[in-house]
């Protein structure tokens, strides 16, 4: 919300042209300050959910899988098509030159031919169902990829949140060190401080400034990482919502039924197995025959001869031993591949169940550790620093003691944020395993 400050024109003479000019200048200065405050209004922070929604709609990798699924659907539409008909023209029963034949036989006939292959409808339906299943696999791959990208985005976002908190701590530390350094420089001429303590405080101040520089650079890197995931210009800057809550404690139980419903990689395996079963059914249908029709029309070159035609219907015999060997072997091999994939599915679920339980244990322990820092360790060190600083202001403590108390508080604050970062990353890994 824009807040307009009250501006007071001090000692402006309002008599004559000079007074009017001064009044106008003051008014323009006030308007300029208000406009500048509007231009510097803070951006609205971008929530994590908004980042994830943008990734889901804009990320090129996810768009790739959507296009691949549409390609398989297009293949399915063409699976029920027929082969193109064949037509031909030529001569029929025309003897080779130089042979001793009767005149009528020598004439021969002109021939027109048309042929059409008629596919088996059951084979076509099986092929169409197979392509539809391939489209479902691509969509499942998109969900699995989105789960990976979502974990990357959450990691970058939470790291950015912690970096902002670290920057706040460093800025507070900078103000504290500047205040201590100011007091030390005031007291030194009166022999109430040591020169070495002043230099030590200056070194700590410069260390804090250096850490701020590194932290701001890391924040820029997280901004670029999120822009990359969202497919936005890499130089685009935005703010994030740092008022996110600490992850809650989680339950330890996660059975295979729940994991089967939530995990996209399991869904991808299930759809792949279903597609392979449809492929087996398609291969089995090779035992069914295909059909072909042919029609030939002959017009004799001798007008005394009648027009003639031939009409033929043909059917394949795939149950012949020399032709059935191939599809029978293919069916056997594909069934073995399905069984192997089912074993892979069982192994993934078994490992995931154990991993989720271990992650839950680690996450709960880390959360308790973070709470101890927040509610016990840091408040105690803050009181120690306040007491030491008060004693220094009352000339009953030395500057090194204040610096030591500040360093202990600053180190604990940084350790708290490091543990908070680890807690966020554990929560991301846990949610990635549970697909939420």
DOZALO-569364 format. One line per 2 residues: their letters; for each residue x, y, z of N, C-alpha, C. Coordinates in steps of 0.02 Angstrom, whole numbers, plus 50000, padded with zeros to 5 digits. Last residue first. Layout:
N
A	X/Y/Z/X/Y/Z/X/Y/Z  ...
***
This chain:
436
XX	50174/48220/49808/50126/48271/49829/50161/48337/49839  50241/48089/49799/50207/48122/49744/50153/48171/49768
XX	50320/48029/49892/50248/48017/49899/50207/48051/49844  50445/48071/49852/50432/47999/49855/50357/47985/49859
XX	50425/48208/49865/50440/48181/49799/50427/48106/49798  50410/48222/50002/50352/48235/49959/50364/48208/49888
XX	50543/48193/50038/50488/48151/50062/50426/48160/50018  50613/48296/49976/50627/48227/49957/50571/48180/49978
XX	50556/48405/50045/50549/48400/49972/50561/48328/49949  50596/48377/50176/50524/48378/50160/50512/48372/50085
XX	50733/48391/50159/50706/48326/50178/50631/48322/50162  50735/48528/50132/50756/48481/50080/50733/48410/50095
XX	50691/48580/50255/50653/48592/50194/50671/48542/50140  50797/48535/50336/50729/48512/50349/50685/48522/50287
XX	50904/48606/50283/50904/48532/50278/50834/48504/50290  50861/48734/50321/50868/48717/50251/50868/48641/50240
XX	50869/48720/50459/50804/48733/50428/50805/48716/50354  51006/48706/50472/50963/48649/50489/50893/48658/50460
XX	51041/48835/50432/51067/48777/50395/51024/48715/50409  50976/48909/50530/50953/48916/50460/50980/48858/50417
XX	51052/48868/50642/50979/48858/50640/50953/48861/50568  51176/48914/50605/51165/48842/50611/51091/48825/50611
XX	51149/49051/50611/51166/49021/50547/51157/48945/50549  51126/49063/50749/51073/49082/50701/51086/49051/50632
XX	51248/49022/50799/51189/48982/50813/51132/48998/50765  51327/49127/50751/51341/49059/50729/51281/49014/50741
XX	51271/49236/50819/51269/49234/50746/51281/49163/50720  51299/49201/50953/51230/49209/50930/51224/49204/50855
XX	51439/49199/50947/51402/49140/50968/51330/49143/50945  51465/49331/50907/51484/49275/50863/51448/49211/50882
XX	51418/49403/51021/51385/49411/50955/51401/49353/50908  51509/49357/51115/51438/49343/51125/51400/49350/51059
XX	51627/49408/51056/51619/49335/51067/51546/49317/51076  51600/49544/51062/51609/49512/50997/51600/49436/51003
XX	51596/49563/51199/51536/49575/51160/51541/49540/51092  51729/49532/51229/51675/49492/51258/51610/49501/51220
XX	51798/49633/51160/51805/49563/51138/51750/49518/51167  51757/49751/51237/51730/49738/51169/51740/49666/51147
XX	51722/49715/51411/51765/49735/51356/51733/49717/51289  51616/49786/51538/51638/49730/51496/51679/49758/51439
XX	51570/49898/51599/51589/49843/51643/51608/49780/51604  51516/50008/51533/51588/50006/51546/51608/49951/51595
XX	51388/49997/51492/51398/50025/51559/51471/50022/51581  51401/49935/51372/51377/50004/51370/51387/50037/51438
XX	51438/49810/51420/51487/49850/51382/51466/49923/51379  51319/49768/51480/51378/49778/51523/51430/49820/51487
XX	51241/49758/51365/51223/49806/51417/51281/49821/51463  51309/49654/51302/51307/49720/51270/51288/49774/51320
XX	51283/49550/51392/51352/49571/51379/51355/49641/51349  51143/49542/51382/51175/49557/51447/51246/49583/51437
XX	51129/49511/51246/51099/49572/51273/51132/49592/51339  51196/49386/51239/51222/49444/51202/51193/49509/51231
XX	51113/49310/51322/51184/49318/51339/51213/49378/51304  50994/49316/51249/50996/49347/51316/51069/49358/51338
XX	51037/49244/51137/51015/49313/51129/51016/49350/51196  51059/49119/51190/51117/49157/51167/51099/49230/51156
XX	50924/49087/51220/50973/49090/51274/51034/49131/51253  50863/49090/51090/50842/49137/51142/50893/49143/51199
XX	50940/48983/51028/50947/49052/51006/50921/49102/51058  50897/48867/51105/50967/48887/51098/50974/48961/51081
XX	50749/48867/51109/50792/48860/51167/50861/48891/51157  50677/48884/50990/50643/48899/51054/50690/48898/51115
XX	50763/48854/50883/50719/48913/50880/50693/48933/50949  50830/48736/50917/50868/48797/50902/50823/48859/50909
XX	50719/48653/50932/50763/48666/50989/50805/48729/50978  50669/48652/50802/50629/48682/50855/50671/48697/50917
XX	50772/48579/50740/50759/48648/50720/50719/48684/50774  50754/48454/50803/50816/48490/50811/50808/48564/50794
XX	50628/48420/50756/50637/48430/50828/50701/48469/50842  50660/48406/50621/50612/48457/50642/50618/48472/50716
XX	50746/48297/50624/50773/48362/50604/50725/48418/50625  50655/48196/50660/50712/48213/50704/50740/48282/50688
XX	50569/48198/50550/50542/48214/50617/50598/48233/50665  50658/48161/50449/50624/48225/50446/50598/48246/50515
XX	50696/48032/50486/50747/48085/50482/50714/48154/50483  50572/47966/50477/50609/47966/50540/50659/48024/50541
XX	50543/47987/50341/50498/48013/50392/50533/48017/50460  50647/47917/50280/50642/47989/50271/50597/48021/50324
XX	50613/47786/50317/50676/47816/50341/50674/47892/50335  50490/47774/50247/50492/47768/50320/50556/47800/50349
XX	50532/47789/50115/50485/47837/50144/50486/47834/50220  50614/47677/50100/50643/47744/50095/50597/47795/50127
XX	50524/47569/50110/50577/47577/50159/50606/47647/50159  50444/47600/49997/50413/47595/50063/50466/47603/50118
XX	50536/47594/49892/50503/47657/49908/50473/47656/49978  50570/47459/49888/50620/47509/49906/50588/47575/49926
XX	50443/47406/49852/50476/47384/49913/50528/47435/49935  50418/47469/49729/50373/47480/49785/50406/47461/49851
XX	50525/47417/49654/50519/47490/49664/50474/47505/49724  50495/47279/49655/50556/47303/49686/50553/47378/49700
XX	50375/47275/49584/50376/47253/49654/50438/47280/49690  50424/47320/49459/50373/47358/49495/50372/47340/49569
XX	50507/47214/49425/50535/47281/49435/50486/47325/49474  50412/47115/49409/50462/47108/49463/50495/47176/49477
XX	50349/47167/49297/50311/47161/49358/50357/47152/49418  50450/47153/49204/50430/47221/49223/50388/47219/49286
XX	50454/47014/49192/50513/47050/49217/50494/47120/49241  50328/46992/49133/50343/46965/49200/50403/47000/49231
XX	50349/47055/49011/50297/47080/49057/50311/47055/49127  50447/46973/48956/50463/47042/48970/50412/47073/49018
XX	50371/46856/48940/50428/46855/48986/50449/46927/49004  50282/46900/48843/50257/46880/48909/50312/46879/48960
XX	50371/46917/48736/50338/46975/48765/50307/46960/48833  50408/46784/48708/50459/46833/48730/50426/46893/48763
XX	50284/46728/48668/50321/46701/48726/50371/46751/48753  50257/46805/48554/50211/46805/48611/50246/46780/48674
XX	50364/46767/48471/50357/46836/48493/50312/46842/48554  50335/46632/48448/50397/46649/48484/50393/46721/48511
XX	50217/46648/48375/50216/46611/48438/50277/46627/48480  50258/46716/48263/50216/46752/48311/50210/46714/48377
XX	50345/46615/48203/50368/46682/48220/50324/46714/48274  50272/46499/48177/50329/46496/48223/50349/46565/48247
XX	50179/46508/48079/50156/46521/48148/50214/46523/48198  50239/46471/47960/50224/46541/47970/50203/46557/48042
XX	50260/46335/47962/50317/46377/47945/50304/46451/47953  50129/46286/47994/50185/46280/48042/50243/46326/48026
XX	49991/46395/47965/50039/46348/47937/50100/46346/47982  49911/46493/48006/49919/46437/48053/49965/46384/48025
XX	49892/46589/47909/49946/46599/47958/49957/46541/48005  49851/46599/47760/49846/46541/47805/49901/46546/47857
XX	49753/46728/47679/49816/46701/47706/49802/46643/47753  49652/46724/47534/49656/46725/47607/49723/46696/47629
XX	49570/46797/47394/49627/46761/47423/49627/46771/47499  49467/46791/47253/49471/46808/47323/49526/46766/47355
XX	49453/46852/47087/49485/46806/47134/49480/46835/47205  49398/46852/46923/49386/46879/46991/49412/46828/47041
XX	49424/46896/46754/49439/46849/46809/49425/46886/46874  49347/46909/46592/49368/46936/46658/49387/46879/46704
XX	49330/46961/46418/49338/46911/46471/49357/46945/46537  49243/46987/46263/49278/47013/46323/49279/46960/46377
XX	49264/46874/46121/49224/46908/46174/49269/46938/46228  49328/46908/45955/49334/46871/46019/49294/46909/46073
XX	49325/46990/45848/49284/46930/45844/49283/46891/45910  49415/47089/45864/49346/47104/45879/49300/47043/45878
XX	49564/47064/45942/49524/47040/45885/49450/47051/45904  49608/47100/46061/49626/47144/46006/49587/47125/45943
XX	49494/47083/46200/49535/47055/46146/49550/47107/46092  49508/47139/46359/49476/47159/46297/49518/47133/46239
XX	49489/47083/46523/49527/47075/46461/49483/47095/46401  49507/47125/46693/49463/47130/46634/49507/47128/46572
XX	49514/47061/46856/49550/47074/46793/49499/47075/46737  49522/47086/47030/49478/47083/46971/49518/47103/46911
XX	49540/47025/47194/49571/47046/47131/49522/47036/47074  49560/47042/47370/49517/47035/47312/49553/47061/47250
XX	49612/46969/47522/49631/47008/47463/49583/46992/47407  49637/46958/47700/49601/46944/47638/49625/46991/47583
XX	49712/46866/47837/49698/46927/47801/49669/46909/47732  49673/46762/47983/49691/46774/47912/49678/46845/47890
XX	49755/46753/48143/49695/46764/48103/49714/46782/48031  49875/46754/48205/49850/46688/48183/49787/46695/48141
XX	49894/46879/48249/49926/46862/48185/49905/46793/48160  49844/46893/48373/49796/46898/48318/49828/46887/48250
XX	49957/46894/48450/49918/46833/48447/49869/46834/48389  49995/47027/48438/50037/46975/48408/49999/46909/48402
XX	49895/47089/48511/49902/47105/48440/49944/47051/48404  49922/47036/48635/49858/47020/48603/49862/47034/48528
XX	50046/47097/48657/50041/47023/48654/49977/47003/48618  50005/47230/48661/50050/47208/48608/50050/47133/48600
XX	49931/47226/48776/49896/47239/48713/49939/47220/48654  50039/47206/48861/49987/47154/48856/49945/47164/48792
XX	50105/47326/48844/50138/47265/48822/50087/47207/48817  50012/47412/48903/50027/47419/48832/50061/47356/48805
XX	50020/47367/49035/49957/47361/48998/49968/47366/48923  50152/47404/49062/50134/47333/49063/50068/47322/49025
XX	50138/47543/49051/50183/47508/49005/50166/47433/49003  50051/47568/49155/50028/47581/49087/50073/47548/49036
XX	50134/47531/49261/50070/47497/49251/50045/47507/49179  50239/47623/49246/50252/47552/49238/50187/47514/49225
XX	50168/47742/49273/50200/47733/49208/50214/47659/49195  50132/47719/49405/50080/47725/49354/50109/47716/49285
XX	50259/47722/49460/50221/47659/49462/50165/47661/49411  50288/47855/49436/50329/47804/49404/50296/47735/49406
XX	50194/47922/49514/50186/47924/49441/50230/47872/49407  50114/47870/49661/50178/47877/49625/50167/47872/49549
XX	49985/47848/49716/50013/47915/49712/50073/47922/49667  49944/47715/49717/49897/47766/49695/49930/47833/49682
XX	50055/47649/49768/50031/47632/49701/49984/47685/49674  50062/47701/49897/50114/47719/49849/50092/47703/49777
XX	49948/47637/49952/49951/47710/49947/50003/47732/49895  49990/47504/49942/49928/47526/49909/49927/47602/49900
XX	50102/47496/50022/50111/47492/49949/50049/47514/49912  50094/47619/50156/50090/47552/50128/50095/47555/50051
XX	50167/47704/50268/50153/47717/50197/50153/47648/50163  50191/47776/50427/50159/47723/50388/50147/47746/50316
XX	50236/47885/50496/50286/47838/50471/50256/47787/50423  50186/48056/50475/50175/47988/50499/50224/47942/50465
XX	50278/48207/50512/50243/48162/50467/50234/48094/50499  50272/48377/50568/50292/48308/50578/50249/48262/50535
XX	50278/48511/50445/50250/48476/50503/50280/48406/50509  50397/48634/50398/50362/48572/50384/50338/48537/50447
XX	50360/48803/50441/50406/48746/50448/50367/48681/50434  50282/48912/50320/50286/48878/50385/50338/48822/50383
XX	50336/49062/50243/50311/48993/50238/50325/48958/50304  50367/49195/50207/50327/49179/50268/50296/49110/50262
XX	50426/49229/50090/50470/49201/50142/50432/49180/50205  50385/49221/49930/50352/49224/49995/50395/49189/50047
XX	50492/49316/49822/50459/49254/49844/50428/49266/49912  50504/49426/49681/50510/49411/49752/50473/49348/49768
XX	50599/49427/49527/50536/49429/49565/50552/49413/49638  50669/49462/49367/50675/49458/49440/50605/49460/49471
XX	50737/49398/49218/50677/49423/49253/50683/49411/49328  50840/49341/49150/50855/49402/49187/50795/49429/49225
XX	50784/49235/49082/50830/49220/49138/50845/49282/49180  50612/49229/49043/50677/49261/49032/50722/49254/49094
XX	50548/49061/49079/50542/49134/49078/50609/49165/49062  50526/48926/49110/50535/48947/49041/50521/49022/49033
XX	50528/48881/49238/50465/48910/49215/50467/48933/49142  50661/48842/49248/50609/48791/49254/50542/48816/49228
XX	50721/48968/49235/50735/48915/49186/50681/48862/49188  50675/49033/49348/50656/49059/49282/50667/49006/49228
XX	50741/48956/49444/50668/48953/49440/50643/48981/49373  50875/48993/49415/50854/48923/49412/50778/48916/49406
XX	50873/49131/49439/50885/49106/49371/50862/49034/49364  50852/49129/49578/50805/49163/49534/50812/49137/49462
XX	50968/49065/49619/50904/49031/49629/50849/49062/49585  51060/49166/49585/51064/49100/49553/50999/49061/49560
XX	51023/49267/49672/51016/49278/49600/51017/49212/49563  51061/49205/49791/50990/49221/49780/50977/49231/49705
XX	51199/49204/49776/51163/49140/49777/51088/49151/49765  51223/49341/49788/51239/49307/49725/51203/49239/49721
XX	51186/49363/49919/51148/49396/49866/51161/49362/49798  51288/49289/49982/51218/49269/49990/51175/49300/49935
XX	51403/49360/49949/51396/49290/49927/51323/49269/49930  51375/49482/50014/51387/49480/49942/51376/49409/49914
XX	51368/49440/50147/51309/49467/50115/51316/49465/50039  51501/49405/50167/51450/49352/50168/51385/49376/50138
XX	51558/49533/50163/51576/49483/50113/51525/49426/50110  51502/49589/50276/51487/49618/50211/51503/49569/50155
XX	51561/49507/50373/51488/49507/50365/51469/49536/50297  51694/49544/50356/51674/49475/50344/51598/49470/50333
XX	51688/49677/50397/51702/49663/50327/51685/49590/50309  51662/49656/50533/51614/49693/50492/51625/49678/50418
XX	51777/49590/50575/51713/49554/50577/51660/49589/50534  51868/49695/50557/51875/49633/50517/51810/49594/50517
XX	51821/49787/50652/51821/49804/50581/51825/49742/50537  51845/49714/50770/51776/49729/50751/51771/49748/50678
XX	51985/49713/50765/51949/49649/50763/51876/49661/50743  52012/49849/50776/52030/49814/50714/51993/49748/50708
XX	51965/49867/50908/51934/49903/50852/51949/49869/50786  52051/49785/50979/51980/49768/50978/51944/49804/50921
XX	52171/49854/50963/52163/49788/50932/52090/49766/50928  52151/49966/51041/52153/49974/50969/52144/49907/50933
XX	52034/49958/51176/52098/49941/51146/52094/49946/51071  51957/50082/51284/51956/50026/51237/52025/50016/51208
XX	51966/50194/51355/51916/50146/51378/51909/50087/51329  52041/50308/51327/52074/50249/51356/52025/50199/51385
XX	51975/50400/51254/51972/50408/51327/52001/50348/51363  51984/50358/51122/52024/50418/51144/52024/50429/51219
XX	51893/50244/51129/51966/50236/51125/52004/50299/51145  51759/50273/51126/51791/50261/51191/51867/50260/51187
XX	51728/50288/50991/51714/50343/51037/51753/50335/51102  51762/50163/50942/51800/50221/50919/51788/50282/50963
XX	51667/50085/51008/51738/50074/51022/51780/50135/51000  51546/50130/50954/51560/50140/51025/51634/50133/51040
XX	51567/50089/50820/51558/50160/50835/51572/50174/50909  51572/49952/50835/51632/49987/50810/51627/50062/50825
XX	51442/49927/50877/51498/49912/50922/51560/49949/50900  51375/49969/50761/51361/50002/50825/51419/49990/50873
XX	51424/49881/50666/51435/49953/50656/51424/49991/50722  51377/49761/50719/51449/49772/50717/51464/49846/50706
XX	51237/49781/50704/51266/49771/50771/51341/49787/50771  51226/49791/50566/51207/49848/50608/51237/49842/50678
XX	51271/49662/50531/51307/49721/50507/51290/49782/50549  51174/49583/50588/51242/49579/50613/51283/49639/50592
XX	51066/49618/50508/51064/49634/50579/51134/49632/50609  51118/49564/50390/51105/49636/50394/51099/49659/50466
XX	51121/49428/50425/51183/49463/50409/51175/49539/50412  50984/49402/50440/51030/49394/50497/51095/49432/50485
XX	50943/49426/50308/50916/49467/50362/50961/49463/50424  51012/49324/50244/51028/49393/50228/51002/49441/50281
XX	50947/49214/50295/51017/49224/50312/51038/49296/50298  50823/49233/50235/50828/49236/50308/50900/49247/50330
XX	50862/49215/50102/50833/49279/50123/50837/49287/50198  50902/49081/50110/50951/49133/50094/50926/49202/50113
XX	50780/49020/50134/50831/49018/50186/50884/49071/50173  50718/49046/50009/50687/49069/50072/50740/49072/50128
XX	50804/48977/49923/50798/49050/49918/50768/49079/49982  50776/48848/49962/50844/48874/49971/50844/48950/49968
XX	50643/48843/49919/50658/48840/49991/50729/48864/50006  50665/48852/49778/50622/48901/49814/50639/48902/49888
XX	50745/48741/49747/50769/48809/49733/50730/48861/49773  50655/48639/49790/50723/48645/49818/50750/48715/49808
XX	50545/48662/49708/50538/48669/49781/50606/48677/49814  50604/48632/49584/50577/48699/49598/50570/48711/49673
XX	50637/48497/49598/50689/48546/49585/50665/48617/49602  50508/48444/49617/50557/48438/49671/50614/48488/49661
XX	50454/48473/49492/50424/48503/49552/50473/48500/49610  50531/48393/49410/50537/48466/49404/50508/48501/49465
XX	50486/48266/49454/50557/48285/49459/50565/48361/49457  50350/48277/49422/50370/48265/49492/50443/48282/49503
XX	50359/48291/49285/50336/48348/49325/50353/48339/49398  50397/48161/49252/50444/48217/49241/50424/48278/49281
XX	50279/48094/49285/50341/48077/49319/50394/48133/49311  50191/48156/49194/50180/48163/49266/50243/48147/49306
XX	50249/48114/49073/50244/48186/49088/50233/48197/49163  50231/47978/49081/50299/48004/49083/50298/48079/49099
XX	50093/47976/49065/50121/47955/49130/50193/47979/49136  50087/48015/48932/50058/48059/48983/50083/48041/49053
XX	50148/47904/48874/50180/47970/48868/50152/48019/48920  50053/47805/48904/50121/47800/48932/50156/47868/48929
XX	49945/47844/48827/49939/47846/48900/50007/47842/48934  49998/47817/48701/49983/47886/48719/49977/47893/48795
XX	50001/47679/48707/50065/47715/48703/50055/47789/48720  49866/47651/48704/49903/47636/48766/49971/47671/48765
XX	49838/47686/48573/49807/47724/48627/49844/47713/48693  49908/47583/48509/49931/47653/48502/49900/47697/48556
XX	49828/47474/48549/49899/47476/48567/49925/47548/48562  49705/47500/48490/49710/47499/48563/49783/47503/48586
XX	49744/47485/48355/49720/47549/48380/49725/47554/48456  49775/47349/48351/49827/47398/48337/49808/47467/48363
XX	49649/47294/48378/49704/47281/48424/49761/47332/48414  49579/47336/48266/49558/47360/48332/49614/47350/48383
XX	49650/47265/48166/49648/47338/48167/49629/47366/48235  49623/47133/48198/49692/47157/48201/49694/47234/48204
XX	49486/47132/48174/49510/47119/48242/49583/47143/48250  49478/47152/48034/49455/47204/48081/49480/47194/48153
XX	49609/47121/47924/49565/47089/47973/49543/47142/48024  49605/47212/47766/49635/47191/47830/49583/47159/47876
XX	49610/47177/47604/49559/47189/47656/49587/47166/47722  49681/47244/47459/49692/47204/47519/49641/47224/47571
XX	49634/47242/47292/49624/47275/47357/49636/47225/47413  49661/47276/47119/49672/47231/47176/49665/47271/47241
XX	49632/47267/46945/49622/47304/47009/49627/47255/47066  49679/47282/46774/49679/47243/46836/49670/47290/46896
XX	49654/47257/46601/49650/47303/46657/49642/47263/46721  49728/47214/46446/49706/47192/46513/49707/47251/46562
XX	49700/47162/46278/49719/47215/46325/49690/47198/46393  49753/47005/46204/49703/47051/46233/49738/47107/46272
XX	49796/46919/46049/49798/46930/46121/49744/46979/46144  49830/46885/45912/49807/46951/45929/49813/46965/46004
XX	49861/46754/45899/49916/46803/45895/49894/46872/45917  49745/46688/45896/49785/46684/45958/49840/46736/45959
XX	49708/46716/45765/49667/46740/45820/49706/46739/45886  49809/46653/45689/49802/46726/45686/49762/46752/45745
XX	49912/46530/45774/49854/46551/45735/49845/46626/45740  50093/46536/45771/50028/46527/45805/49973/46549/45757
XX	50253/46526/45783/50204/46503/45734/50139/46487/45770  50343/46672/45840/50315/46606/45852/50260/46590/45801
XX	50384/46803/45823/50420/46751/45787/50394/46681/45798  50353/46874/45985/50362/46881/45913/50401/46822/45884
XX	50253/46788/46103/50316/46820/46086/50322/46824/46011  50074/46819/46119/50133/46777/46107/50195/46818/46092
XX	49979/46877/46250/50008/46900/46186/50071/46859/46174  49902/46866/46366/49908/46810/46320/49929/46835/46250
XX	49873/47036/46383/49860/46970/46410/49863/46919/46354  49949/47193/46431/49923/47146/46381/49917/47078/46413
XX	49897/47320/46546/49947/47287/46505/49914/47243/46452  49880/47401/46705/49858/47393/46636/49914/47362/46596
XX	49817/47412/46875/49869/47401/46825/49838/47394/46756  49801/47463/47046/49773/47455/46979/49831/47447/46930
XX	49770/47438/47216/49819/47435/47162/49782/47425/47096  49720/47537/47359/49708/47489/47306/49762/47493/47252
XX	49810/47553/47514/49787/47583/47452/49773/47530/47399  49747/47473/47661/49800/47484/47613/49771/47514/47549
XX	49641/47560/47778/49656/47505/47732/49716/47524/47689  49642/47611/47952/49642/47623/47880/49660/47560/47840
XX	49652/47603/48086/49596/47566/48055/49592/47578/47979  49755/47685/48125/49765/47613/48131/49710/47573/48096
XX	49742/47820/48128/49757/47790/48063/49763/47715/48065  49721/47845/48263/49668/47862/48215/49679/47828/48147
XX	49844/47809/48316/49786/47767/48330/49729/47781/48282  49923/47915/48275/49937/47848/48248/49876/47803/48258
XX	49865/48012/48357/49858/48018/48284/49873/47951/48250  49907/47966/48479/49835/47968/48465/49822/47974/48390
XX	50043/47987/48465/50019/47919/48470/49943/47915/48457  50040/48129/48462/50065/48092/48404/50041/48019/48406
XX	49996/48159/48590/49952/48175/48533/49975/48138/48470  50111/48118/48658/50048/48083/48669/49999/48097/48612
XX	50202/48212/48611/50213/48141/48595/50149/48101/48606  50148/48328/48667/50149/48320/48594/50160/48248/48574
XX	50170/48300/48802/50102/48311/48778/50098/48302/48702  50308/48295/48805/50270/48234/48816/50198/48241/48794
XX	50337/48432/48779/50362/48379/48734/50321/48315/48742  50289/48497/48888/50254/48507/48825/50275/48454/48774
XX	50387/48459/48977/50319/48434/48987/50278/48442/48923  50494/48531/48923/50499/48459/48929/50430/48427/48939
XX	50458/48666/48931/50461/48633/48866/50463/48557/48871  50340/48732/49045/50404/48697/49038/50406/48658/48972
XX	50214/48791/49061/50263/48822/49017/50325/48781/49004  50129/48723/49151/50101/48747/49087/50154/48770/49038
XX	50208/48688/49259/50165/48637/49228/50140/48659/49160  50267/48810/49292/50309/48756/49267/50266/48704/49230
XX	50155/48876/49342/50188/48901/49282/50233/48848/49251  50128/48798/49455/50079/48802/49401/50110/48827/49336
XX	50243/48825/49531/50230/48757/49507/50179/48756/49450  50226/48963/49557/50285/48939/49521/50272/48870/49491
XX	50109/48958/49631/50109/48993/49566/50169/48972/49524  50153/48891/49745/50102/48860/49703/50100/48893/49634
XX	50240/48985/49801/50267/48923/49774/50217/48889/49727  50205/49157/49754/50198/49097/49797/50225/49036/49762
XX	50290/49304/49740/50264/49248/49701/50263/49186/49746  50248/49464/49809/50287/49401/49811/50251/49345/49773
XX	50238/49610/49715/50199/49560/49751/50238/49495/49752  50370/49730/49739/50332/49683/49698/50292/49635/49743
XX	50360/49890/49819/50384/49821/49815/50339/49778/49772  50384/50045/49737/50338/50002/49775/50359/49929/49766
XX	50455/50139/49671/50493/50093/49712/50448/50047/49754  50359/50218/49613/50401/50177/49569/50440/50125/49608
XX	50307/50282/49726/50265/50236/49688/50307/50190/49644  50416/50360/49763/50393/50308/49809/50347/50258/49775
XX	50420/50444/49652/50476/50398/49664/50455/50342/49712  50302/50515/49672/50310/50472/49612/50365/50422/49622
XX	50335/50583/49791/50279/50536/49790/50284/50489/49732  50444/50660/49746/50454/50610/49798/50398/50559/49800
XX	50380/50740/49651/50433/50695/49630/50445/50641/49682  50293/50814/49732/50265/50768/49682/50317/50718/49659
XX	50390/50887/49805/50344/50842/49840/50315/50790/49791  50450/50961/49702/50490/50914/49741/50447/50864/49777
XX	50341/51040/49662/50369/50991/49615/50412/50939/49652  50328/51118/49779/50273/51074/49758/50298/51020/49710
XX	50448/51188/49779/50433/51142/49833/50378/51093/49815  50432/51261/49661/50487/51213/49667/50474/51163/49723
XX	50323/51341/49695/50317/51292/49640/50372/51240/49644  50381/51417/49798/50324/51375/49812/50315/51321/49758
XX	50480/51484/49727/50499/51438/49781/50442/51390/49797  50402/51559/49639/50450/51510/49613/50469/51459/49666
XX	50333/51641/49728/50296/51594/49685/50342/51540/49659  50439/51714/49783/50399/51670/49825/50360/51619/49785
XX	50484/51782/49669/50529/51735/49703/50491/51687/49747  50378/51866/49640/50394/51810/49594/50438/51759/49627
XX	50300/51903/49802/50326/51918/49735/50340/51856/49696  50319/51809/49946/50307/51875/49919/50338/51881/49850
XX	50344/51697/50021/50288/51695/49974/50273/51762/49944  50485/51606/50067/50455/51673/50061/50403/51672/50006
XX	50485/51466/50165/50481/51487/50095/50450/51557/50093  50517/51389/50282/50543/51457/50273/50542/51479/50200
XX	50485/51229/50218/50516/51267/50272/50540/51336/50247  50350/51139/50192/50392/51186/50157/50421/51234/50209
XX	50334/50972/50232/50327/51039/50258/50376/51085/50221  50240/50830/50188/50299/50870/50175/50285/50942/50198
XX	50191/50673/50236/50177/50744/50240/50241/50783/50232  50185/50533/50124/50212/50568/50181/50192/50642/50178
XX	50079/50407/50083/50100/50474/50063/50122/50511/50125  50101/50240/50046/50093/50287/50101/50121/50354/50080
XX	50027/50109/49959/50066/50171/49954/50050/50216/50013  50043/49940/50000/50000/50000/50000/50044/50061/50000
***
